[in-house]
Amino acid sequence: MSGQRRWLKLWSRTVGMPVGLNDKDKPEFLPIPQDDVFKALFFRTFWIVLHILTCGFIIVGNGRVLGFW
């Protein structure tokens, strides 16, 4: 298994979207095909990055208002 594939599997399981090698390798509890899992993984990743960026901007904005920087 390549390093990129291993990272994808680790990240997908971290955000709750287990990825298998094919449709037959998918976990039992996941009722959607692997193609849809990859789409859902993309959207969850986007959502997490959006939250991190938003929190960063809030922290920076409040730091400027409070005179920390």
N, CA, C, O and CB atoms as a CASP TS submission, in Angstrom:
PFRMAT TS
TARGET T0000
AUTHOR 0000-0000-0000
METHOD Language model
MODEL 1
PARENT N/A
ATOM      1  N   MET     1       0.859  -1.180   0.000  1.00  0.00           N
ATOM      2  CA  MET     1       0.000   0.000   0.000  1.00  0.00           C
ATOM      3  C   MET     1       0.901   1.237   0.000  1.00  0.00           C
ATOM      4  O   MET     1       1.836   1.337   0.795  1.00  0.00           O
ATOM      5  CB  MET     1      -0.975   0.001   1.239  1.00  0.00           C
ATOM      6  N   SER     2       0.610   2.166  -0.893  1.00  0.00           N
ATOM      7  CA  SER     2       1.434   3.364  -1.003  1.00  0.00           C
ATOM      8  C   SER     2       1.218   4.285   0.199  1.00  0.00           C
ATOM      9  O   SER     2       0.235   4.157   0.930  1.00  0.00           O
ATOM     10  CB  SER     2       1.122   4.111  -2.309  1.00  0.00           C
ATOM     11  N   GLY     3       2.150   5.205   0.385  1.00  0.00           N
ATOM     12  CA  GLY     3       2.041   6.144   1.497  1.00  0.00           C
ATOM     13  C   GLY     3       0.827   7.041   1.363  1.00  0.00           C
ATOM     14  O   GLY     3       0.175   7.372   2.353  1.00  0.00           O
ATOM     15  N   GLN     4       0.522   7.438   0.119  1.00  0.00           N
ATOM     16  CA  GLN     4      -0.637   8.304  -0.101  1.00  0.00           C
ATOM     17  C   GLN     4      -1.930   7.554   0.218  1.00  0.00           C
ATOM     18  O   GLN     4      -2.833   8.116   0.837  1.00  0.00           O
ATOM     19  CB  GLN     4      -0.661   8.820  -1.557  1.00  0.00           C
ATOM     20  N   ARG     5      -2.024   6.313  -0.193  1.00  0.00           N
ATOM     21  CA  ARG     5      -3.218   5.501   0.082  1.00  0.00           C
ATOM     22  C   ARG     5      -3.373   5.268   1.586  1.00  0.00           C
ATOM     23  O   ARG     5      -4.485   5.297   2.115  1.00  0.00           O
ATOM     24  CB  ARG     5      -3.137   4.144  -0.663  1.00  0.00           C
ATOM     25  N   ARG     6      -2.249   5.038   2.268  1.00  0.00           N
ATOM     26  CA  ARG     6      -2.284   4.817   3.712  1.00  0.00           C
ATOM     27  C   ARG     6      -2.759   6.083   4.431  1.00  0.00           C
ATOM     28  O   ARG     6      -3.558   6.006   5.365  1.00  0.00           O
ATOM     29  CB  ARG     6      -0.888   4.392   4.231  1.00  0.00           C
ATOM     30  N   TRP     7      -2.261   7.265   3.990  1.00  0.00           N
ATOM     31  CA  TRP     7      -2.688   8.531   4.579  1.00  0.00           C
ATOM     32  C   TRP     7      -4.170   8.764   4.340  1.00  0.00           C
ATOM     33  O   TRP     7      -4.883   9.208   5.240  1.00  0.00           O
ATOM     34  CB  TRP     7      -1.874   9.693   4.006  1.00  0.00           C
ATOM     35  N   LEU     8      -4.647   8.462   3.117  1.00  0.00           N
ATOM     36  CA  LEU     8      -6.069   8.632   2.801  1.00  0.00           C
ATOM     37  C   LEU     8      -6.928   7.752   3.697  1.00  0.00           C
ATOM     38  O   LEU     8      -7.964   8.189   4.197  1.00  0.00           O
ATOM     39  CB  LEU     8      -6.339   8.304   1.323  1.00  0.00           C
ATOM     40  N   LYS     9      -6.497   6.512   3.898  1.00  0.00           N
ATOM     41  CA  LYS     9      -7.254   5.595   4.761  1.00  0.00           C
ATOM     42  C   LYS     9      -7.278   6.101   6.210  1.00  0.00           C
ATOM     43  O   LYS     9      -8.318   6.061   6.867  1.00  0.00           O
ATOM     44  CB  LYS     9      -6.644   4.174   4.704  1.00  0.00           C
ATOM     45  N   LEU    10      -6.130   6.574   6.700  1.00  0.00           N
ATOM     46  CA  LEU    10      -6.055   7.092   8.065  1.00  0.00           C
ATOM     47  C   LEU    10      -6.940   8.321   8.226  1.00  0.00           C
ATOM     48  O   LEU    10      -7.709   8.413   9.183  1.00  0.00           O
ATOM     49  CB  LEU    10      -4.604   7.432   8.432  1.00  0.00           C
ATOM     50  N   TRP    11      -6.836   9.272   7.290  1.00  0.00           N
ATOM     51  CA  TRP    11      -7.639  10.496   7.385  1.00  0.00           C
ATOM     52  C   TRP    11      -9.126  10.175   7.288  1.00  0.00           C
ATOM     53  O   TRP    11      -9.922  10.720   8.052  1.00  0.00           O
ATOM     54  CB  TRP    11      -7.239  11.492   6.281  1.00  0.00           C
ATOM     55  N   SER    12      -9.511   9.306   6.368  1.00  0.00           N
ATOM     56  CA  SER    12     -10.931   8.991   6.193  1.00  0.00           C
ATOM     57  C   SER    12     -11.507   8.339   7.447  1.00  0.00           C
ATOM     58  O   SER    12     -12.645   8.616   7.825  1.00  0.00           O
ATOM     59  CB  SER    12     -11.128   8.069   4.981  1.00  0.00           C
ATOM     60  N   ARG    13     -10.744   7.495   8.074  1.00  0.00           N
ATOM     61  CA  ARG    13     -11.239   6.859   9.303  1.00  0.00           C
ATOM     62  C   ARG    13     -11.259   7.840  10.471  1.00  0.00           C
ATOM     63  O   ARG    13     -12.066   7.703  11.390  1.00  0.00           O
ATOM     64  CB  ARG    13     -10.374   5.644   9.660  1.00  0.00           C
ATOM     65  N   THR    14     -10.371   8.828  10.433  1.00  0.00           N
ATOM     66  CA  THR    14     -10.361   9.848  11.474  1.00  0.00           C
ATOM     67  C   THR    14     -11.631  10.688  11.439  1.00  0.00           C
ATOM     68  O   THR    14     -12.188  11.019  12.485  1.00  0.00           O
ATOM     69  CB  THR    14      -9.138  10.742  11.325  1.00  0.00           C
ATOM     70  N   VAL    15     -12.093  11.039  10.227  1.00  0.00           N
ATOM     71  CA  VAL    15     -13.289  11.869  10.111  1.00  0.00           C
ATOM     72  C   VAL    15     -14.560  11.042   9.990  1.00  0.00           C
ATOM     73  O   VAL    15     -15.638  11.594   9.768  1.00  0.00           O
ATOM     74  CB  VAL    15     -13.166  12.786   8.918  1.00  0.00           C
ATOM     75  N   GLY    16     -14.448   9.722  10.134  1.00  0.00           N
ATOM     76  CA  GLY    16     -15.627   8.878  10.201  1.00  0.00           C
ATOM     77  C   GLY    16     -16.155   8.364   8.874  1.00  0.00           C
ATOM     78  O   GLY    16     -17.314   7.958   8.792  1.00  0.00           O
ATOM     79  N   MET    17     -15.330   8.371   7.830  1.00  0.00           N
ATOM     80  CA  MET    17     -15.738   7.855   6.525  1.00  0.00           C
ATOM     81  C   MET    17     -14.763   6.761   6.098  1.00  0.00           C
ATOM     82  O   MET    17     -13.888   7.025   5.274  1.00  0.00           O
ATOM     83  CB  MET    17     -15.794   8.996   5.461  1.00  0.00           C
ATOM     84  N   PRO    18     -14.879   5.555   6.624  1.00  0.00           N
ATOM     85  CA  PRO    18     -13.929   4.493   6.298  1.00  0.00           C
ATOM     86  C   PRO    18     -13.903   4.194   4.801  1.00  0.00           C
ATOM     87  O   PRO    18     -14.948   4.045   4.167  1.00  0.00           O
ATOM     88  CB  PRO    18     -14.274   3.226   7.072  1.00  0.00           C
ATOM     89  N   VAL    19     -12.709   4.111   4.254  1.00  0.00           N
ATOM     90  CA  VAL    19     -12.507   3.830   2.842  1.00  0.00           C
ATOM     91  C   VAL    19     -11.889   2.452   2.713  1.00  0.00           C
ATOM     92  O   VAL    19     -10.926   2.128   3.409  1.00  0.00           O
ATOM     93  CB  VAL    19     -11.614   4.908   2.171  1.00  0.00           C
ATOM     94  N   GLY    20     -12.437   1.646   1.831  1.00  0.00           N
ATOM     95  CA  GLY    20     -11.869   0.347   1.530  1.00  0.00           C
ATOM     96  C   GLY    20     -11.141   0.398   0.194  1.00  0.00           C
ATOM     97  O   GLY    20     -11.066   1.454  -0.433  1.00  0.00           O
ATOM     98  N   LEU    21     -10.605  -0.737  -0.245  1.00  0.00           N
ATOM     99  CA  LEU    21      -9.925  -0.780  -1.533  1.00  0.00           C
ATOM    100  C   LEU    21     -10.918  -0.816  -2.688  1.00  0.00           C
ATOM    101  O   LEU    21     -10.620  -0.334  -3.781  1.00  0.00           O
ATOM    102  CB  LEU    21      -9.004  -1.988  -1.600  1.00  0.00           C
ATOM    103  N   ASN    22     -12.101  -1.387  -2.448  1.00  0.00           N
ATOM    104  CA  ASN    22     -13.148  -1.445  -3.466  1.00  0.00           C
ATOM    105  C   ASN    22     -14.496  -1.574  -2.756  1.00  0.00           C
ATOM    106  O   ASN    22     -14.552  -1.535  -1.527  1.00  0.00           O
ATOM    107  CB  ASN    22     -12.914  -2.640  -4.463  1.00  0.00           C
ATOM    108  N   ASP    23     -15.578  -1.726  -3.516  1.00  0.00           N
ATOM    109  CA  ASP    23     -16.902  -1.811  -2.897  1.00  0.00           C
ATOM    110  C   ASP    23     -17.059  -3.042  -2.014  1.00  0.00           C
ATOM    111  O   ASP    23     -17.813  -3.003  -1.042  1.00  0.00           O
ATOM    112  CB  ASP    23     -17.969  -1.818  -3.963  1.00  0.00           C
ATOM    113  N   LYS    24     -16.370  -4.127  -2.327  1.00  0.00           N
ATOM    114  CA  LYS    24     -16.495  -5.347  -1.528  1.00  0.00           C
ATOM    115  C   LYS    24     -15.684  -5.259  -0.234  1.00  0.00           C
ATOM    116  O   LYS    24     -15.947  -6.004   0.710  1.00  0.00           O
ATOM    117  CB  LYS    24     -16.043  -6.560  -2.343  1.00  0.00           C
ATOM    118  N   ASP    25     -14.715  -4.368  -0.182  1.00  0.00           N
ATOM    119  CA  ASP    25     -13.857  -4.210   0.981  1.00  0.00           C
ATOM    120  C   ASP    25     -14.409  -3.184   1.967  1.00  0.00           C
ATOM    121  O   ASP    25     -13.805  -2.942   3.012  1.00  0.00           O
ATOM    122  CB  ASP    25     -12.468  -3.808   0.545  1.00  0.00           C
ATOM    123  N   LYS    26     -15.540  -2.588   1.644  1.00  0.00           N
ATOM    124  CA  LYS    26     -16.077  -1.537   2.501  1.00  0.00           C
ATOM    125  C   LYS    26     -16.572  -2.104   3.834  1.00  0.00           C
ATOM    126  O   LYS    26     -16.916  -3.284   3.912  1.00  0.00           O
ATOM    127  CB  LYS    26     -17.215  -0.803   1.785  1.00  0.00           C
ATOM    128  N   PRO    27     -16.609  -1.296   4.859  1.00  0.00           N
ATOM    129  CA  PRO    27     -17.120  -1.747   6.151  1.00  0.00           C
ATOM    130  C   PRO    27     -18.595  -2.125   6.073  1.00  0.00           C
ATOM    131  O   PRO    27     -19.324  -1.635   5.210  1.00  0.00           O
ATOM    132  CB  PRO    27     -16.917  -0.665   7.203  1.00  0.00           C
ATOM    133  N   GLU    28     -19.015  -2.971   6.950  1.00  0.00           N
ATOM    134  CA  GLU    28     -20.382  -3.482   6.938  1.00  0.00           C
ATOM    135  C   GLU    28     -21.430  -2.407   7.198  1.00  0.00           C
ATOM    136  O   GLU    28     -22.522  -2.465   6.632  1.00  0.00           O
ATOM    137  CB  GLU    28     -20.522  -4.568   7.959  1.00  0.00           C
ATOM    138  N   PHE    29     -21.120  -1.427   8.044  1.00  0.00           N
ATOM    139  CA  PHE    29     -22.123  -0.456   8.452  1.00  0.00           C
ATOM    140  C   PHE    29     -22.302   0.680   7.465  1.00  0.00           C
ATOM    141  O   PHE    29     -23.194   1.506   7.662  1.00  0.00           O
ATOM    142  CB  PHE    29     -21.767   0.100   9.781  1.00  0.00           C
ATOM    143  N   LEU    30     -21.509   0.763   6.425  1.00  0.00           N
ATOM    144  CA  LEU    30     -21.563   1.883   5.504  1.00  0.00           C
ATOM    145  C   LEU    30     -22.414   1.515   4.286  1.00  0.00           C
ATOM    146  O   LEU    30     -21.975   0.703   3.472  1.00  0.00           O
ATOM    147  CB  LEU    30     -20.141   2.299   5.072  1.00  0.00           C
ATOM    148  N   PRO    31     -23.610   2.080   4.134  1.00  0.00           N
ATOM    149  CA  PRO    31     -24.529   1.649   3.081  1.00  0.00           C
ATOM    150  C   PRO    31     -24.343   2.365   1.744  1.00  0.00           C
ATOM    151  O   PRO    31     -25.252   2.318   0.915  1.00  0.00           O
ATOM    152  CB  PRO    31     -25.927   1.846   3.543  1.00  0.00           C
ATOM    153  N   ILE    32     -23.206   3.030   1.493  1.00  0.00           N
ATOM    154  CA  ILE    32     -23.016   3.744   0.238  1.00  0.00           C
ATOM    155  C   ILE    32     -21.777   3.218  -0.480  1.00  0.00           C
ATOM    156  O   ILE    32     -20.855   2.722   0.169  1.00  0.00           O
ATOM    157  CB  ILE    32     -22.895   5.260   0.487  1.00  0.00           C
ATOM    158  N   PRO    33     -21.740   3.319  -1.808  1.00  0.00           N
ATOM    159  CA  PRO    33     -20.576   2.832  -2.567  1.00  0.00           C
ATOM    160  C   PRO    33     -19.320   3.669  -2.295  1.00  0.00           C
ATOM    161  O   PRO    33     -19.403   4.788  -1.789  1.00  0.00           O
ATOM    162  CB  PRO    33     -20.886   2.843  -4.070  1.00  0.00           C
ATOM    163  N   GLN    34     -18.171   3.108  -2.636  1.00  0.00           N
ATOM    164  CA  GLN    34     -16.899   3.770  -2.373  1.00  0.00           C
ATOM    165  C   GLN    34     -16.783   5.126  -3.076  1.00  0.00           C
ATOM    166  O   GLN    34     -16.187   6.047  -2.518  1.00  0.00           O
ATOM    167  CB  GLN    34     -15.761   2.873  -2.804  1.00  0.00           C
ATOM    168  N   ASP    35     -17.332   5.272  -4.276  1.00  0.00           N
ATOM    169  CA  ASP    35     -17.283   6.566  -4.966  1.00  0.00           C
ATOM    170  C   ASP    35     -17.968   7.641  -4.134  1.00  0.00           C
ATOM    171  O   ASP    35     -17.464   8.758  -4.022  1.00  0.00           O
ATOM    172  CB  ASP    35     -17.944   6.468  -6.354  1.00  0.00           C
ATOM    173  N   ASP    36     -19.108   7.309  -3.554  1.00  0.00           N
ATOM    174  CA  ASP    36     -19.816   8.275  -2.712  1.00  0.00           C
ATOM    175  C   ASP    36     -19.071   8.534  -1.408  1.00  0.00           C
ATOM    176  O   ASP    36     -19.149   9.628  -0.851  1.00  0.00           O
ATOM    177  CB  ASP    36     -21.228   7.780  -2.412  1.00  0.00           C
ATOM    178  N   VAL    37     -18.350   7.531  -0.923  1.00  0.00           N
ATOM    179  CA  VAL    37     -17.547   7.715   0.286  1.00  0.00           C
ATOM    180  C   VAL    37     -16.465   8.756   0.021  1.00  0.00           C
ATOM    181  O   VAL    37     -16.205   9.613   0.866  1.00  0.00           O
ATOM    182  CB  VAL    37     -16.914   6.371   0.746  1.00  0.00           C
ATOM    183  N   PHE    38     -15.831   8.685  -1.153  1.00  0.00           N
ATOM    184  CA  PHE    38     -14.789   9.651  -1.484  1.00  0.00           C
ATOM    185  C   PHE    38     -15.360  11.058  -1.607  1.00  0.00           C
ATOM    186  O   PHE    38     -14.717  12.021  -1.190  1.00  0.00           O
ATOM    187  CB  PHE    38     -14.090   9.253  -2.782  1.00  0.00           C
ATOM    188  N   LYS    39     -16.544  11.191  -2.166  1.00  0.00           N
ATOM    189  CA  LYS    39     -17.193  12.509  -2.259  1.00  0.00           C
ATOM    190  C   LYS    39     -17.508  13.043  -0.864  1.00  0.00           C
ATOM    191  O   LYS    39     -17.256  14.211  -0.568  1.00  0.00           O
ATOM    192  CB  LYS    39     -18.491  12.425  -3.106  1.00  0.00           C
ATOM    193  N   ALA    40     -18.058  12.186  -0.015  1.00  0.00           N
ATOM    194  CA  ALA    40     -18.385  12.596   1.355  1.00  0.00           C
ATOM    195  C   ALA    40     -17.121  12.950   2.126  1.00  0.00           C
ATOM    196  O   ALA    40     -17.118  13.892   2.919  1.00  0.00           O
ATOM    197  CB  ALA    40     -19.157  11.481   2.086  1.00  0.00           C
ATOM    198  N   LEU    41     -16.048  12.200   1.898  1.00  0.00           N
ATOM    199  CA  LEU    41     -14.776  12.496   2.553  1.00  0.00           C
ATOM    200  C   LEU    41     -14.262  13.864   2.126  1.00  0.00           C
ATOM    201  O   LEU    41     -13.750  14.614   2.956  1.00  0.00           O
ATOM    202  CB  LEU    41     -13.735  11.411   2.230  1.00  0.00           C
ATOM    203  N   PHE    42     -14.388  14.199   0.851  1.00  0.00           N
ATOM    204  CA  PHE    42     -13.971  15.509   0.363  1.00  0.00           C
ATOM    205  C   PHE    42     -14.769  16.613   1.049  1.00  0.00           C
ATOM    206  O   PHE    42     -14.196  17.600   1.510  1.00  0.00           O
ATOM    207  CB  PHE    42     -14.140  15.596  -1.163  1.00  0.00           C
ATOM    208  N   PHE    43     -16.079  16.451   1.119  1.00  0.00           N
ATOM    209  CA  PHE    43     -16.918  17.478   1.733  1.00  0.00           C
ATOM    210  C   PHE    43     -16.636  17.620   3.227  1.00  0.00           C
ATOM    211  O   PHE    43     -16.630  18.737   3.744  1.00  0.00           O
ATOM    212  CB  PHE    43     -18.390  17.153   1.513  1.00  0.00           C
ATOM    213  N   ARG    44     -16.403  16.521   3.924  1.00  0.00           N
ATOM    214  CA  ARG    44     -16.071  16.600   5.352  1.00  0.00           C
ATOM    215  C   ARG    44     -14.729  17.272   5.561  1.00  0.00           C
ATOM    216  O   ARG    44     -14.564  18.069   6.484  1.00  0.00           O
ATOM    217  CB  ARG    44     -16.060  15.205   5.983  1.00  0.00           C
ATOM    218  N   THR    45     -13.766  16.950   4.704  1.00  0.00           N
ATOM    219  CA  THR    45     -12.454  17.584   4.796  1.00  0.00           C
ATOM    220  C   THR    45     -12.570  19.082   4.563  1.00  0.00           C
ATOM    221  O   THR    45     -11.979  19.875   5.296  1.00  0.00           O
ATOM    222  CB  THR    45     -11.480  16.962   3.785  1.00  0.00           C
ATOM    223  N   PHE    46     -13.334  19.473   3.538  1.00  0.00           N
ATOM    224  CA  PHE    46     -13.564  20.891   3.263  1.00  0.00           C
ATOM    225  C   PHE    46     -14.205  21.570   4.472  1.00  0.00           C
ATOM    226  O   PHE    46     -13.804  22.673   4.842  1.00  0.00           O
ATOM    227  CB  PHE    46     -14.455  21.064   2.014  1.00  0.00           C
ATOM    228  N   TRP    47     -15.184  20.933   5.085  1.00  0.00           N
ATOM    229  CA  TRP    47     -15.899  21.492   6.228  1.00  0.00           C
ATOM    230  C   TRP    47     -14.961  21.683   7.420  1.00  0.00           C
ATOM    231  O   TRP    47     -15.034  22.702   8.106  1.00  0.00           O
ATOM    232  CB  TRP    47     -17.075  20.585   6.617  1.00  0.00           C
ATOM    233  N   ILE    48     -14.087  20.715   7.668  1.00  0.00           N
ATOM    234  CA  ILE    48     -13.137  20.810   8.774  1.00  0.00           C
ATOM    235  C   ILE    48     -12.142  21.941   8.522  1.00  0.00           C
ATOM    236  O   ILE    48     -11.854  22.722   9.429  1.00  0.00           O
ATOM    237  CB  ILE    48     -12.393  19.473   8.967  1.00  0.00           C
ATOM    238  N   VAL    49     -11.612  22.035   7.297  1.00  0.00           N
ATOM    239  CA  VAL    49     -10.669  23.107   6.963  1.00  0.00           C
ATOM    240  C   VAL    49     -11.347  24.467   7.091  1.00  0.00           C
ATOM    241  O   VAL    49     -10.742  25.421   7.582  1.00  0.00           O
ATOM    242  CB  VAL    49     -10.112  22.919   5.532  1.00  0.00           C
ATOM    243  N   LEU    50     -12.597  24.559   6.652  1.00  0.00           N
ATOM    244  CA  LEU    50     -13.343  25.812   6.767  1.00  0.00           C
ATOM    245  C   LEU    50     -13.480  26.234   8.232  1.00  0.00           C
ATOM    246  O   LEU    50     -13.311  27.409   8.557  1.00  0.00           O
ATOM    247  CB  LEU    50     -14.735  25.668   6.123  1.00  0.00           C
ATOM    248  N   HIS    51     -13.785  25.284   9.112  1.00  0.00           N
ATOM    249  CA  HIS    51     -13.897  25.598  10.535  1.00  0.00           C
ATOM    250  C   HIS    51     -12.571  26.050  11.128  1.00  0.00           C
ATOM    251  O   HIS    51     -12.536  26.987  11.925  1.00  0.00           O
ATOM    252  CB  HIS    51     -14.411  24.394  11.295  1.00  0.00           C
ATOM    253  N   ILE    52     -11.491  25.399  10.749  1.00  0.00           N
ATOM    254  CA  ILE    52     -10.178  25.778  11.259  1.00  0.00           C
ATOM    255  C   ILE    52      -9.817  27.189  10.798  1.00  0.00           C
ATOM    256  O   ILE    52      -9.332  27.995  11.593  1.00  0.00           O
ATOM    257  CB  ILE    52      -9.107  24.770  10.797  1.00  0.00           C
ATOM    258  N   LEU    53     -10.049  27.494   9.518  1.00  0.00           N
ATOM    259  CA  LEU    53      -9.769  28.840   9.011  1.00  0.00           C
ATOM    260  C   LEU    53     -10.630  29.894   9.708  1.00  0.00           C
ATOM    261  O   LEU    53     -10.140  30.962  10.074  1.00  0.00           O
ATOM    262  CB  LEU    53     -10.003  28.895   7.498  1.00  0.00           C
ATOM    263  N   THR    54     -11.914  29.585   9.888  1.00  0.00           N
ATOM    264  CA  THR    54     -12.814  30.530  10.552  1.00  0.00           C
ATOM    265  C   THR    54     -12.344  30.810  11.977  1.00  0.00           C
ATOM    266  O   THR    54     -12.312  31.964  12.404  1.00  0.00           O
ATOM    267  CB  THR    54     -14.256  29.985  10.565  1.00  0.00           C
ATOM    268  N   CYS    55     -11.985  29.774  12.705  1.00  0.00           N
ATOM    269  CA  CYS    55     -11.498  29.959  14.082  1.00  0.00           C
ATOM    270  C   CYS    55     -10.211  30.773  14.085  1.00  0.00           C
ATOM    271  O   CYS    55     -10.013  31.624  14.953  1.00  0.00           O
ATOM    272  CB  CYS    55     -11.265  28.591  14.771  1.00  0.00           C
ATOM    273  N   GLY    56      -9.342  30.516  13.123  1.00  0.00           N
ATOM    274  CA  GLY    56      -8.105  31.282  13.036  1.00  0.00           C
ATOM    275  C   GLY    56      -8.369  32.761  12.821  1.00  0.00           C
ATOM    276  O   GLY    56      -7.748  33.601  13.473  1.00  0.00           O
ATOM    277  N   PHE    57      -9.293  33.095  11.906  1.00  0.00           N
ATOM    278  CA  PHE    57      -9.626  34.492  11.659  1.00  0.00           C
ATOM    279  C   PHE    57     -10.277  35.144  12.885  1.00  0.00           C
ATOM    280  O   PHE    57     -10.024  36.314  13.173  1.00  0.00           O
ATOM    281  CB  PHE    57     -10.555  34.602  10.453  1.00  0.00           C
ATOM    282  N   ILE    58     -11.102  34.398  13.596  1.00  0.00           N
ATOM    283  CA  ILE    58     -11.727  34.935  14.814  1.00  0.00           C
ATOM    284  C   ILE    58     -10.663  35.228  15.867  1.00  0.00           C
ATOM    285  O   ILE    58     -10.698  36.276  16.510  1.00  0.00           O
ATOM    286  CB  ILE    58     -12.779  33.943  15.375  1.00  0.00           C
ATOM    287  N   ILE    59      -9.721  34.312  16.044  1.00  0.00           N
ATOM    288  CA  ILE    59      -8.661  34.508  17.027  1.00  0.00           C
ATOM    289  C   ILE    59      -7.785  35.702  16.651  1.00  0.00           C
ATOM    290  O   ILE    59      -7.463  36.527  17.507  1.00  0.00           O
ATOM    291  CB  ILE    59      -7.805  33.241  17.150  1.00  0.00           C
ATOM    292  N   VAL    60      -7.399  35.801  15.380  1.00  0.00           N
ATOM    293  CA  VAL    60      -6.569  36.918  14.929  1.00  0.00           C
ATOM    294  C   VAL    60      -7.317  38.241  15.087  1.00  0.00           C
ATOM    295  O   VAL    60      -6.744  39.229  15.548  1.00  0.00           O
ATOM    296  CB  VAL    60      -6.145  36.718  13.460  1.00  0.00           C
ATOM    297  N   GLY    61      -8.593  38.261  14.706  1.00  0.00           N
ATOM    298  CA  GLY    61      -9.382  39.485  14.838  1.00  0.00           C
ATOM    299  C   GLY    61      -9.520  39.928  16.275  1.00  0.00           C
ATOM    300  O   GLY    61      -9.382  41.114  16.575  1.00  0.00           O
ATOM    301  N   ASN    62      -9.788  39.001  17.161  1.00  0.00           N
ATOM    302  CA  ASN    62      -9.901  39.354  18.582  1.00  0.00           C
ATOM    303  C   ASN    62      -8.550  39.751  19.167  1.00  0.00           C
ATOM    304  O   ASN    62      -8.482  40.611  20.044  1.00  0.00           O
ATOM    305  CB  ASN    62     -10.487  38.183  19.377  1.00  0.00           C
ATOM    306  N   GLY    63      -7.493  39.139  18.694  1.00  0.00           N
ATOM    307  CA  GLY    63      -6.159  39.522  19.161  1.00  0.00           C
ATOM    308  C   GLY    63      -5.821  40.944  18.762  1.00  0.00           C
ATOM    309  O   GLY    63      -5.173  41.666  19.520  1.00  0.00           O
ATOM    310  N   ARG    64      -6.254  41.356  17.573  1.00  0.00           N
ATOM    311  CA  ARG    64      -5.998  42.731  17.150  1.00  0.00           C
ATOM    312  C   ARG    64      -6.853  43.712  17.947  1.00  0.00           C
ATOM    313  O   ARG    64      -6.373  44.778  18.331  1.00  0.00           O
ATOM    314  CB  ARG    64      -6.272  42.891  15.647  1.00  0.00           C
ATOM    315  N   VAL    65      -8.107  43.363  18.199  1.00  0.00           N
ATOM    316  CA  VAL    65      -8.988  44.239  18.970  1.00  0.00           C
ATOM    317  C   VAL    65      -8.483  44.394  20.404  1.00  0.00           C
ATOM    318  O   VAL    65      -8.537  45.486  20.969  1.00  0.00           O
ATOM    319  CB  VAL    65     -10.424  43.692  18.969  1.00  0.00           C
ATOM    320  N   LEU    66      -8.001  43.322  20.979  1.00  0.00           N
ATOM    321  CA  LEU    66      -7.525  43.358  22.364  1.00  0.00           C
ATOM    322  C   LEU    66      -6.081  43.864  22.488  1.00  0.00           C
ATOM    323  O   LEU    66      -5.569  44.029  23.596  1.00  0.00           O
ATOM    324  CB  LEU    66      -7.631  41.975  22.973  1.00  0.00           C
ATOM    325  N   GLY    67      -5.437  44.104  21.357  1.00  0.00           N
ATOM    326  CA  GLY    67      -4.092  44.666  21.384  1.00  0.00           C
ATOM    327  C   GLY    67      -2.985  43.662  21.626  1.00  0.00           C
ATOM    328  O   GLY    67      -1.898  44.045  22.059  1.00  0.00           O
ATOM    329  N   PHE    68      -3.228  42.384  21.358  1.00  0.00           N
ATOM    330  CA  PHE    68      -2.159  41.378  21.516  1.00  0.00           C
ATOM    331  C   PHE    68      -1.141  41.467  20.397  1.00  0.00           C
ATOM    332  O   PHE    68       0.026  41.132  20.603  1.00  0.00           O
ATOM    333  CB  PHE    68      -2.749  39.968  21.558  1.00  0.00           C
ATOM    334  N   TRP    69      -1.560  41.919  19.193  1.00  0.00           N
ATOM    335  CA  TRP    69      -0.633  42.084  18.060  1.00  0.00           C
ATOM    336  C   TRP    69      -1.102  43.156  17.134  1.00  0.00           C
ATOM    337  O   TRP    69      -0.449  43.433  16.128  1.00  0.00           O
ATOM    338  CB  TRP    69      -0.470  40.788  17.292  1.00  0.00           C
TER
END
